[in-house]
Amino acid sequence: MIKVEFFTALPPCPGCLNLLDIADKIKKEYGDRIEVIKHIGPSEEFKKYGLTLVPAVVVAGRIKLMGVCPDMKTLRTALWEAGA
């Protein structure tokens, strides 16, 4: 199972809201092959990865996107690279 973490601001900006929606869609699409974790607002994980901007996506412990909300194709590519 591949861990996919989504990071947003609190309150979520428009891009962050879109990212949360994408997180739900990607979970439905990949089911048990991925674990989706949503971090809304500051968190220890935010510091752990050294993130400086949101929205951000970390796949299998690697920062894949920061400061932009991905489209589904980009996120699917990141998951494919991680072996999903």
Contacts in CASP RR format, 6 or more apart in sequence:
PFRMAT RR
TARGET T0000
AUTHOR 0000-0000-0000
METHOD contacts of the structure
MODEL  1
MIKVEFFTALPPCPGCLNLLDIADKIKKEYGDRIEVIKHIGPSEEFKKYG
LTLVPAVVVAGRIKLMGVCPDMKTLRTALWEAGA
1 32 0 8 1.000
1 33 0 8 1.000
1 34 0 8 1.000
1 35 0 8 1.000
2 33 0 8 1.000
2 34 0 8 1.000
2 35 0 8 1.000
2 59 0 8 1.000
2 60 0 8 1.000
2 79 0 8 1.000
2 82 0 8 1.000
2 83 0 8 1.000
2 84 0 8 1.000
3 34 0 8 1.000
3 35 0 8 1.000
3 37 0 8 1.000
3 59 0 8 1.000
3 60 0 8 1.000
3 61 0 8 1.000
4 23 0 8 1.000
4 26 0 8 1.000
4 34 0 8 1.000
4 35 0 8 1.000
4 36 0 8 1.000
4 37 0 8 1.000
4 57 0 8 1.000
4 58 0 8 1.000
4 59 0 8 1.000
4 60 0 8 1.000
4 79 0 8 1.000
5 37 0 8 1.000
5 38 0 8 1.000
5 39 0 8 1.000
5 45 0 8 1.000
5 57 0 8 1.000
5 58 0 8 1.000
5 59 0 8 1.000
5 61 0 8 1.000
6 19 0 8 1.000
6 20 0 8 1.000
6 22 0 8 1.000
6 23 0 8 1.000
6 36 0 8 1.000
6 37 0 8 1.000
6 38 0 8 1.000
6 39 0 8 1.000
6 55 0 8 1.000
6 56 0 8 1.000
6 57 0 8 1.000
7 39 0 8 1.000
7 41 0 8 1.000
7 43 0 8 1.000
7 45 0 8 1.000
7 46 0 8 1.000
7 51 0 8 1.000
7 54 0 8 1.000
7 55 0 8 1.000
7 56 0 8 1.000
7 57 0 8 1.000
7 58 0 8 1.000
8 16 0 8 1.000
8 17 0 8 1.000
8 19 0 8 1.000
8 20 0 8 1.000
8 38 0 8 1.000
8 39 0 8 1.000
8 40 0 8 1.000
8 41 0 8 1.000
8 54 0 8 1.000
8 55 0 8 1.000
9 16 0 8 1.000
9 40 0 8 1.000
9 41 0 8 1.000
9 54 0 8 1.000
9 55 0 8 1.000
10 40 0 8 1.000
10 41 0 8 1.000
10 42 0 8 1.000
12 20 0 8 1.000
12 40 0 8 1.000
13 54 0 8 1.000
13 55 0 8 1.000
15 55 0 8 1.000
15 69 0 8 1.000
16 40 0 8 1.000
16 54 0 8 1.000
16 55 0 8 1.000
16 69 0 8 1.000
18 55 0 8 1.000
18 69 0 8 1.000
19 55 0 8 1.000
19 57 0 8 1.000
19 69 0 8 1.000
19 70 0 8 1.000
20 38 0 8 1.000
20 40 0 8 1.000
22 69 0 8 1.000
22 70 0 8 1.000
22 72 0 8 1.000
22 75 0 8 1.000
23 36 0 8 1.000
23 38 0 8 1.000
24 36 0 8 1.000
25 72 0 8 1.000
26 34 0 8 1.000
26 36 0 8 1.000
26 72 0 8 1.000
26 75 0 8 1.000
26 76 0 8 1.000
26 79 0 8 1.000
27 34 0 8 1.000
27 36 0 8 1.000
30 79 0 8 1.000
30 84 0 8 1.000
33 84 0 8 1.000
34 79 0 8 1.000
34 84 0 8 1.000
39 45 0 8 1.000
39 46 0 8 1.000
41 54 0 8 1.000
45 58 0 8 1.000
49 56 0 8 1.000
49 58 0 8 1.000
49 61 0 8 1.000
49 63 0 8 1.000
50 63 0 8 1.000
51 63 0 8 1.000
51 66 0 8 1.000
52 66 0 8 1.000
53 66 0 8 1.000
53 67 0 8 1.000
54 66 0 8 1.000
54 67 0 8 1.000
55 65 0 8 1.000
55 67 0 8 1.000
55 68 0 8 1.000
55 69 0 8 1.000
56 63 0 8 1.000
56 65 0 8 1.000
56 66 0 8 1.000
56 67 0 8 1.000
57 63 0 8 1.000
57 64 0 8 1.000
57 65 0 8 1.000
57 66 0 8 1.000
57 70 0 8 1.000
57 75 0 8 1.000
57 78 0 8 1.000
58 64 0 8 1.000
59 78 0 8 1.000
59 79 0 8 1.000
59 81 0 8 1.000
59 82 0 8 1.000
60 82 0 8 1.000
62 82 0 8 1.000
64 70 0 8 1.000
64 78 0 8 1.000
65 74 0 8 1.000
65 78 0 8 1.000
70 78 0 8 1.000
END
